[in-house]
Amino acid sequence: MLNNIYNIFFIPEIFLACSSFVCLLFGLFLKKNAFRQTSNLAVFVLLLTILLVYNDSESNFANYKSLFSHSSFINFFKILALLGSIASIIISKDYFLGIKLKNFEIPVLFLFSTLGMMLMIASNNLMSMYLAIELQSLSLYVAAAIKRDSISSAESGVKYFILGALSSGILLYGFSLIYGFSGSMNFDDISFYLSKYDNLNLGLIFGLVFVMVGLAFKVSAVPFHMWTPDVYEGAPNSITGFFAIVPKIAAVALIYRFCLVPFENFYLEWSQIILFLSIASMFLGAIAAIAQSNIKRLLAYSSIGHIGYILIALVAANDDGIKAASIYMFSYMIMNVAIFAILLSLKVKNEYLINISDLKGLSKSNPIVSLSISIIMLSMAGIPPFIGFFGKFYVFIAAIEQELYVLSVLGVLASVISAFYYLRIIKIMYFDESKSEGIINFKISFQSKIILFLSLFLIICFIFYPSLLINISASLTI
Amino acid sequence: MIDWPLVSVIIFLPLIGALIILFIKEDELTSINIKWAALLTTLGTFILSLILWLQFDYSNPSYQYEEKFRWFDDFNFFYHVGVDGISLFMILLSTFLTPLCILASWNNIKKRVKEYMLSFLFLETVMIGMFASIDILLFYIFFEAVLIPMYLIIGIWGGNRRIYASFKFFLYTLLGSVLMLIAIIVMYRNTSSMSIEFLQGNYFSYNTQLFLWLAFFASFAVKIPMWPFHTWLPDAHVEAPTAGSVILAGVLLKMGGYGFIRFSLGMLPEATEFFIPLIMTLSIVAIVYTSLVALAQTDIKKLIAYSSVAHMGIVTIGIFLVNQQGLEGAMMQMISHGLVSAALFLCVGVIYDRMHTREIEFYGGLVQRMPLYATVFMIFMLGSVGLPGTSGFIGEFLVIVGAFKVSSYVVIGAAFGIILSAIYMLYLYKRIIFGTITNNKLADILDINTREKIILIPLAISVILLGIFPNLFLDPMRLSLELIITNYEIANAK
């Protein structure tokens, strides 16, 4: 109950929105070290927001019921997104200072985009969903183009913006069709309205397809993935890290909620689309990554592949599926945090690492770093005993529970293909003889080291105490 | 009985050793410490595993030394390990061969000693863990984790085409094993149990069994390997360093046979009955074909690699005869092959270390310079051929006896293969060892030194021990195998 007006500031989203403005002003009036101080403040703000989300009770949302929803699933993904953005702000700080990109707007943009993501995850209404997506995307468009004097950064920003705007247009058109044919924008109302019918009419099917296309763009599922490698490649590495880690979490949560709340009774209609997206993403992600020589493009395709697996769990559409998605998303997040924490600290001849072949000889000069990369790669490939395996394992449990045998077999086959390029990185580090030694240098700040250490710890040690994460994810309701 | 968790200690002792090694800084002087640490750990593991054998209760067909902890809260996945007659000797084989591998790499591994020993110790942990698991998912985790150290061993310390070989090994075996993961999940979904012990029986409908069987077949047939899924093996063997080949031939191939006994026979009896003709055909083709291929090889290691495929053909025949003699023969053949082929690879390693080539053409007349070497090589060669008095004979003999009960065609195929194996092994031996030294480079080759004696003599003794006192090994496994056969017959009698 909002019996006290001050309580409104303890709603996580409102708190985050206000604090983001404070951060902006703080950065604006700070004379020196603006970037560093603002980043620190942003991390602090996000930590407080996590606390608020954790303690968030349903009553706070009473007034927003028609726009936003509240559930354990939503809270889990919100916390995941917040953790992801904390991690990516911390690991990218030194990188930005290293390339002399000290705009204090960057952490503020991250904050706004995180706010957009929290709203996206929670949205229970087509209108709020659209606005949240736009808030999130606009911040990211700017972030991608933040390195103004670099052509590739500007190009990636513009590319992202144009394709993003197109997909938003399609999404909006889908919304309007759904609204027109169901008469409501609220998820629950749409669901209630649709429950009276056995099958969807043509307008709603069109609306559903359009929305799916728009959402597929946001999660970068094949065939709407084209922007991902280009944007990943063009944007500064740390922005790429943010792209890889955080927005996917929100978009996945959104696509889950959109399929399972308003259209829960029309499984057949949307599952066909998701099924195709899933298979196509897994295979394209696996096959296209093989030929990449740029580590960022490779990680882009790898993330496309991972999205394919998460969508398998969506096709399963059962409680196990939700559980699998949250475990998979968690493992995806920490694996990406770990790999980007390393990539953002690796310099080859005083340039930040871009080409995979530059990793050559890393195992000699930095054995611990190369061991860490190998563990992350094996985990991404889904080799036990690392956490990536359990993510996939739960996805397949969910799929088989729903008797999706063919999909599961295709999934494991794609994982074998994708193992190839993950192994290739290990091969380059360990098997290839390097002639020039000592050109790679690894310098990592204390804070990033903690993040890296924590994420590696989770990757390796998940197997020893899995129950914590699993019990949380098993209790989630959509 | 022992009241402390013996099996877990055996599984994780090498890992603890690996952790200790991780903190030894590697340089010229300390690499010897790393080697000693690895050797002592593996020896300790071996001694502990001997306790396992000494305390083993022969009259108990099911698992002993069981340890069971709940692991995952949301489904029935336990940390559940134990040993029965079937896994006992597989574990012993692993713990016996690993110290020998460490010794065999004492001098010839010069770069990255630390990583090498870490890989081997990790490999030992996962191998033992795999054989000791009573939970399918635990089994699977260990089964796949084997790929990681093996990939590194082949890829970092291997020969010229090591990268190709390591990728082929990894992807080939991964492709097989991921299908097993699906099968495991399907099994769990049908029975809500992951216990290997519980699933020994006949719980699945006929059609489900057929699919599950094929999924398991995919992973074990690649692993064992059966013709035509064997092509990764010669590459991996030839490119791997000596110790890598030893473990590959000595233990990793047995994972396939072990899996067939436990999963195919134990859990999917009706499907096994259906697929027996397929297995028999593939096995006979494997025996004859790979023996002929072995005959044509010019590389010693490759020849032994192909002979492994042929010997594994005997094993699969023995397993799928599903009678007492056949299964006992298969188990004996696996143990024997584990010792003999490991020893043969070590023998090849001995001359490779000296001459850095494995071409058969290069050698000849080694008996003139290396009489001791010629003797031990002969023991292993005869063991591989299956001469009475050596371990190879027991396995082949039992399999053939068992096969007579089932089909004389199988006997003809198997016997033909055994004759061929005599041909290629004796021919190999003649070319390398006998005659006069024709190659000048061999003029001052040295005979085996003390370290090599320490490696080869225990192997020679155990090959002969196995041949003369087979009951020492057959008694502990007899009841466990009988249990599987009984289950199988009950299931198929319906």
Contacts between the chains, C-beta under 8 A, distances in Angstrom:
chain1	res1	chain2	res2	distance
A	323	B	74	7.6
A	363	B	112	7.9
A	363	B	115	7.8
A	367	B	115	7.6
A	378	B	148	6.2
A	383	B	144	5.8
A	383	B	145	7.1
A	383	B	147	6.7
A	383	B	148	6.3
A	383	B	174	7.8
A	384	B	140	7.2
A	384	B	141	4.0
A	384	B	144	5.1
A	384	B	145	5.5
A	385	B	141	5.4
A	385	B	145	5.7
A	389	B	141	7.5
A	389	B	144	7.7
A	393	B	137	8.0
A	393	B	181	7.1
A	393	B	185	7.8
A	396	B	181	6.7
A	396	B	182	6.4
A	396	B	185	5.5
A	397	B	75	7.8
A	397	B	185	5.5
A	397	B	188	7.7
A	397	B	189	7.9
A	400	B	182	7.0
A	400	B	185	4.7
A	400	B	186	5.8
A	400	B	189	5.6
A	401	B	189	6.3
A	405	B	182	7.4
A	405	B	186	7.7
A	408	B	182	5.2
A	408	B	185	7.7
A	409	B	179	7.0
A	409	B	182	6.1
A	412	B	178	3.8
A	412	B	179	6.5
A	412	B	181	6.4
A	412	B	182	6.1
A	413	B	175	7.5
A	413	B	178	7.4
A	415	B	178	6.3
A	416	B	171	6.2
A	416	B	174	5.2
A	416	B	175	4.8
A	416	B	178	5.9
A	419	B	170	7.1
A	419	B	171	6.4
A	419	B	174	5.7
A	420	B	167	7.1
A	420	B	171	6.2
A	423	B	151	7.1
A	423	B	167	6.4
A	423	B	170	6.1
A	423	B	171	7.8
A	426	B	151	7.7
A	426	B	152	7.9
A	426	B	155	7.9
A	427	B	155	6.3
A	427	B	163	6.0
A	427	B	166	7.6
A	427	B	167	7.4
A	430	B	152	6.6
A	430	B	155	6.4
A	430	B	156	5.4
A	431	B	155	4.5
A	431	B	156	6.1
A	431	B	162	6.8
A	431	B	163	5.4
A	431	B	166	7.3
A	463	B	141	7.7
A	466	B	71	7.1
A	466	B	72	5.6
A	467	B	72	6.7
A	467	B	73	4.4
A	470	B	72	6.3
A	470	B	73	6.1
A	470	B	74	5.3
A	471	B	73	5.6
A	471	B	74	7.2
A	474	B	73	7.8
A	474	B	74	5.1
